Every structure is written in C-alpha cells, then in structure tokens.
C-alpha cells in the first residue's frame, strides 16, 4: 500500500507551481524572440518564407507593402488587415489559404497589387474585390477553382491592367460573364491547359488587350478564342501548346485585325502543324513579329510549298525570333527552300542557341530586306560563315551578331564579311581570337565592333580605324596604344590596364568605361587631355589614395558629372590603413601628405641636436669621455692585475715631455743607480716600437709595480699624460689600491686639475703626495720617501 507523508505534499505542490509559471513565462516571451516581419522606414514589410500560419497581428496604417508569400497561412479574417488603410501591395502567394472572409479587404481602397496565386481557393467571391477600386494587378493563378464563379468578379475593378487567372488541371471552363466590366488590359494570362468549354464572346467583352498569354495544351478552342480577339488584341502568346494535330479553319471574314505579334513558347509542332500555323498567321494578315521560344519541331522540314505560295500575306512579317529551338531529327532535316517565299520582307532575324552551323547561300540571297541578324550561341565557324556571307548575300544587312560561336581567326572573319557592303555593326564577342593578326580587312562602313570576352591579350592594327564604338571588355589587355581618330565610345572594362589610354590617340572620345582594371590613379591633366569626354566609368580599380589623388578627386565637384559610378565604386586599395574606404571619404594625415616638409623638418632638428651635442661635448669634455671609454674597453680585455712574476718594472713614470730633464737626469739617476737599483719604465726608451701607443701605455702600467705621476702645469696640458692618467683613473683608482704615486714637481693649484679627473682631485684631497722641495737640504728626504713608496 502506497502511503504519502503529509509533510512532503506542500513542497511537491510548490515545485509544480514554480515549473508551471516558468513554462508559461517562456511561452509568453517566445514570440518576441523572432519578429515575423522586417519593415523599413517607408512601410515596406517583408515576411516571406517564415513558416507563418497566420497574418501577423498589430499591422498599422504605416504599412504600405506587405509580402507574406511562401508561408503556411490558411485563413484571412476580416480583422487581419483592417488597419492597413495605406497598403498598396499585398503578396499572399504560395500559402495554404482556403478561406477569405467577405470583408477581409474592406479597408484596402488604396491597394494596387494583390497576389493570391497558388493557394487553395476553390471558390472565388466578388465581395473580396469590390472594395479594391485602385487595384492595378491581380494574380489568381494556381488555385483549384473550375470556373471564375457564378457572378462577374472584376466588374468593379476599373483600373485593373494586369490579370492572371486559371489552373493547369482544374480550370476547365471560360464563361461569357467572366470578364464583364473589363475594358482595357495590358496583360491577361489565362492558364487553361485543360480547357473543356469556351463560351463564345467570353473574351470579346474586353475591348483592348495589349498582351494575352494563353496556356492551352490542345488547340481545340484556339480558333474561337482567336476570333474573339482579332479586333482587340495586340500580342498573342501561346504556351505549352501541342500543335501536332492543329487544323486551321477560317471562322469568318474579319476586316479589322489588330494582332501585331505572335509568340509560341514551349510549343510542340510537326511539319503538318507548321503548315496549318502558316495559314493561321496568314489569316492574321497584319502580324509583323513572330517569336518561337523553347519550341520543339518534330519534323524534317517537309513543308507544303503550295501552302507557302498561297499564303503570301505572311510575308509582311518583319521580325522573326527563334530561341532554343529543338529539332530531334536535326540531321535529317531538309533545306529551307520551301520557306524562301516567306522571307522577302523580314528585316530582323534572331536565331539563338539553336545549334545552327550553316546558313545556305541561297537563303542569304533571298533575305534582301534583312537589316539585323543575330546568330548568337550557335555553331558557326569561319568556313560556314563564308558560305552564308556569299556574294549578293544579305545586301541590306547593317547589324550582324555572332556572339558565342566557334570563330577563331579575326583576320579570316573580317575577310569573309567584305561582301557585306552595308555592314556597320558587328558583335563577335565570346569567341576565341587569341592571338590576333597584325593587319586585317573589314567592310568599309564598319562603325561598331564588339570583341569582349574573346581572350585577346593585345590589340594590333587589325582593328578597323573607321570604328566609332569599340568594346574590348573582359579580356587580358595590359595596354591600349591604338590610334583611332573617329572613336567615340570605348568599352575596356575587366582588363589589366594600369593607366588611362593616351588621349592624343583618341581625339573624338566621348564615352569610356574602364572599370575593373588595375589602374592606381588618374590625374587632372589626364582627364583634361580628353577634350570631348562626357562619360567616364573607372570604378572598381586598385586606387592608391595618395594626397595628390585625393586632393584632385575630392576637390572637383564637377567630377561627379563625368564619373558615372562615383563615388560608390571608387575605393582605396592602399595605403593599407584606408583599404576599402571610399575615395570620397578618405583623409590622410599631414605627415603622409607633406613628406618632404616633414623630412626637412626632421633633418633640421637632427642637425640642431648634433650641433647642440657638439657644443655640449666641447663644454663638458665629451670627447675626452669618449676616449676614456675606448681606453676602458681596451683595458677590459686584459686581466685585472698582472701576476707578480709578470712584473718587469718597479715603477712606470708618467711625465710631460717638458719635464723630461728632471725625470731623466735626476729621478733616473737617484733610483736606477741606487743600491739596490730600481727599474723604471720610461716611454722614450721602453715602449715597443710599432706598437699602438695606447697599448704601450696600458702594458707598461700593467707590468709595473707602481705608477709615478710627475705632476706639473706641463703634465696637465699634455695629451699623452692625460691618456696615462686616464687609464690609471679607470684601472688603478677603481681597484682602490696604492699603485699610484703622485709627485708634485711644482706647486699646482687644485683648480688647475680638470674637473673630469674627479678621482685624482679626490686623492689629492684625501691622501698625501710627494712634493719636490726647492731646498737642496730637503731633497735627500724626498728621494728617501719616494724609494719607500715604491717598495711598499
């Protein structure tokens, strides 16, 4: 049997209560940790892709744009957006919305853009859109509705210009009342890929449609739709349509036809279907522009020539665009001779990324009105270009684009195109022309040449001198030295130039774009040398922010009118401490900007310091101290005291040459001829010849038992006596012994002894010294005392 202690119950309840409080506080504080919206000062709020399950609360009138796309919102209530009276754009696409309350958009009278695409709205309500009197764009694509409802949805949207409706599988019916109230649309997109029913005149109620995008897999209702639109439509675009089994049938005679452009995007067609499509295009006799994008031709070009000949109204087409055309049976394809009759008036042809490797000469000769030809992204080489640009080919051609083909020789390309007498613009970028020849031939009227991304490393006179526009961007050029007297625009970004080109070779230049090179700087003189330059783009270079460059760029307000990318793309690369800063915002110190003045000032200060040091050395005997230091260092290399067995002399005598008579005739006689005799060391007779005098002095003192200093006025003035006394000053006096014997030859006042001989002065003040008596009776006692001092 389980039993609980009543004393433990209150403690357990208290623990549970504390845990519950902490958990509740955590839950309350959690929403504050990550805000569901990010808003800028203008009221544009971004909340897309944040896994929101509802529209965030607390939205106010300051919100002008709200993006909640790609979340998990399932419900829109009438209170979610009530305060957003200034909202102009609302994006709720790619959510899970299946319910919108009737008055959810009641306060959105200023709304101009509404995106409800790709949600779960199975039924659309006109009450949602009735308050949206300012709506300009409405996207309802991808919702699972079968029809647009029982009542007109858009009758109150008088400002609507772009409308997108439908579903790839579920939208099956277009009703007559669906578009009632709409009079003018810039763009109408209808995804009716699985359309099963079309009510006649459903689209006819729209009086003017600039562009209709129609997704229909089967062309069953294509003719009925076309009949309703021929009087009001400017551009018809078919997407994802299978025209394999399409059969044209003339519905009625229409006097006014407004369609000018027909686009087929991701359309599949056969040879037979192509014949029927030609009939359709001929029926729309005013069409001028036909475009095929990402289409597939399941055929071999076996077109019915009689159809082509009997539908000559199609020959009014002026622009033909073909992009990414796929022909599975490409290598079994017939020639295009059956289509020649349709090409007489075409002025502009674009065939991109369709694996074209040859244009027959006969076709080129039939294109007599062609002014613009774009064959980008194909397989053209020089030999096939020779066949295409044969004699009498493209007689009116002015612009030829051969971007991203397989051309290799610039010289050969220019020679092939000599037949095009009217050619002025040539784009052969994204080929490989490295290296290029020294000379080339070109059509006489060439004005524009694009050689960008062609791997060239240098430019030669192969470039035509007649050019007004030259683009050599994104190559490996390290210099530009061509003389081009007529050039007005030069595009040379993305190379390795270190300086601007020479202005004298480009006298007519108006525009130059030279960004993304390795230019360090440019000067006022360089820019001023381009007399007619109006536009310069030179950002994204490795600028050295010197004082001169900063002074030039920051001091000219008019520079911003020439530099189109100033100041954002002008950043310092060096000095290192300002790297990454905008040139406009960079400021260097005075020392960096006035180096000559700073160096001059430093030199002057150093000169003054040296001069002052010289004066101080002279005043305080600095030279003497230096000599003493050298002597001291020399002495340090020797033993502190020679062993007794190495002593050669009883005394070393230091004296002035002026006192040599007294030393040599009196002292030597008294000491060396005494019994027992004393051995003295005199510099005249005992110094080793050829040996440095300082070493002689040091060695003599080292090898002597005593050192006798014969002091006199002459001694104090003698340079070598100073050295001898200096060494004693360091070597002997510092050892605190009695090796020095001072003999005062004549009365010498203490102030006559230089201040630098501080220890000598101290010894003379504290110890006795021998003074030479002038009285002959006292001289015998002097010699006795001297002998005793030497022996001690």
Phi, psi and omega in degrees: 000128180278129180234137181253137176282123184295341180284336181274345184299309180303322180295318179295317179296320179298319179297315179298318180296318179296317180296319179297319179296316180298317180296318181294320178296322178296318180293323180290327183274344184301315182300335182283347185284330180221108181290135181285347183231150172236116185242142175262173184299339181275359179093011177275116185246133181245122177222026183283149176057051179233017177058034179286141179254356177204164176290129183302144179277166175084013178291138185238183182289349179284345182283123179250337179216132184227117180249108178240027182290158176058049174236203181236030181291131183244345189216137174240115181266167182285355179255348185298320187243018187299324185271357185272060186288344181253011182292129180248340180220128179228117181244111180239022182292156176057048171244204178234033185291123176239350181220131173231119180295155190304316185258025183298326183254021187299324185267007186263051180292341180264000185294130180247335184227122179229123180241111176243022186291152174053054171241202182242038182277102182275338180226130180259141183243132178294336181293335178297319190265348185301321179284349190272065185288344181259004187296131181247328182230130179223123181240115179240018182296152169076015175261150189277045176266148180271326178224174179272018175103177184271340180237154179302133182271331195245015187294337181263358184266073186287341180261005182293131180236336178232123182227131179230121182223163173115173180212143187300328185239322191269335181283111190240350188218134172250119185262159185295328183270000188301323187245022178297137179098343179269125182250327182219128177228133173288322182213130175232120178245124180237115175268096181236048183301332181246036183297130181242344182209131177231119178279124179307145179072008180299320181264351183289339181293338178277115188287333183210120176234119180289317186216120177249122175256116187239116175267106175223123182288313179254139184275030185302315184258012186298318182291321179295318179295316181299319181299322180290340189253346188302329182273346187236350189259139177261323185219119178252126180238119177262132179235141173058036184258141175258107180261021181301318184249023181289136177231121180283135175223124182289120185276307181201168179274126182241124183280316183255119179235124186255351183293123180250340183221140179231124180241133174245114183240122182056047180255141176253135185213151176250177177301317179294317178297327178295321178299318180291325179295323177299322177297320179296315180294325177292326179296323174272077195292341183272001185293135183243338189226123178236134182229134174240121182232121178056045180261162179237127177252104180272073181196184181235017178082022180274069183275151181281110184293334179291325176297319180295321183287327183272353179243062186281349178295336179294341181292358176282352180299130181255334183232127177234124181235126178230120179233133175053049176282130181246124178238102183303322181262047187301318186280356174254010188287140177289172171285175186258022184298332180290344181261356185303324184293344182265358189255004188298326184254003182293126181256336184221123179233130174235120176232099186251142170048048182235017176061034176285125178241354181205135170245115184301142179303320182297323177293317179302322180289332178283338182276066187286335182263358186295125179248336186225125180225122180240113179243039184294148172067035180242205187239031183289134172237175185300319183294318178290329177292328177298320179290322182289318183265049180286179180297135181072010178280143175043059186296338181256003187296128178248327182236125179233124180243116179239036182298138173056057170246215183232041176282143183233332185245117178291323179296314181294320180298314179297321180294320180297323186276004179297340179286344183269088188294332184260006183292124178242332184238125180227125177243108177238035180290163178059031165251187182236104183246024180265127355273172179248154183288166180283327180224150179215166174244140183222160172304144189295333186263013182299125179239334185230131178221126179249112178242026181290149177056045179243010174065019179284145183249347178204157179250140179236185178286006172296334178289127183297138182282350182275357187294144170252337178226128178228128178241110177237035182293156172057051173236206180236038182284133177256351178202163176223106185238014180286145172263116184229092189293339184254358185293128180251331181227130179233121178247110187223028179291159174071036176239207183234028180292141180256350180207166178290150177298163178288123184294332183294337178271355181228066188291338184257009188295129178250323185230131174221126177243112189227032179287167177057045170245206178238034180291131181273322181190168170218154188249170177298321180296321179296314180294319181293338180289339173274092190298326187250008184294126180249330184225127177227126174243106186231021180286178178058039173248175183265076187283132170270112185277072175282168181296322180295316181294317180294319179297320180291312185286325183275345185263359182242107180292328182287350181297326181296337178284336179266316181278102187289337181253021176275139002256000191302320188263011180251099184240148179283138173257332175207158358300162187298328185285350177243010182299133180093347178280149175292140180303322182298329186259002186270136177224131180259159181286165180298321181295327179285329184269343182229059185296320181297316180295319180295315180297318178298317179297318179297317179297319178298317179297316179298319179298317179295320179296318178296317178298317178296319178297321178297317179297315180295321179297319179293320182290320185249024173059044180297323179297322178297317179297327178292318178297320177298321180296319179296317178297321180295321178294322177296321181291328181297335181283349182256163178298151183298325182206128181292142176298153183304326182292341181269357179285126183254339186231152174282328181201142171261130184257121177253120184208166178273149179301331180292338182256016184295329180299314180295318183293310188283328185265336182251302185295313182298318181297316184289327186263315184281340178257012175277158181243114359285149185284154173260141179260114182259154177249113178246140186294332183293322186251337189253348177291141182285122180298141178084350180271145181303135188297326179296318178295323178299316180298313183297313182297321181295318178294320181296324186266010180247142179292321179227164174233122182258123176255117179268100188271134176199177176299324180293323180298315182298329183272348184282132181291315183287329174297324177299316179299316181296317178292324178300313182295321175298323179303319181271317191274321188260311182296326181293339181273001176055040176246183184252036183288340182265135176239123182260125178243118180268103185287330179213159179304129184228117179289144184298330181289345177286338177283125183303149181299333184291340176270062188294321182286328176296317179297322180295319181295318180295335179276335189247339182238158179281156177219160183271130181244126181291120182277142176281339179280125184294332181294333182267352184292327180296323177293326177300314181292324178298314179297323181293319179296319179298319180295322180293322182288335188294000000 
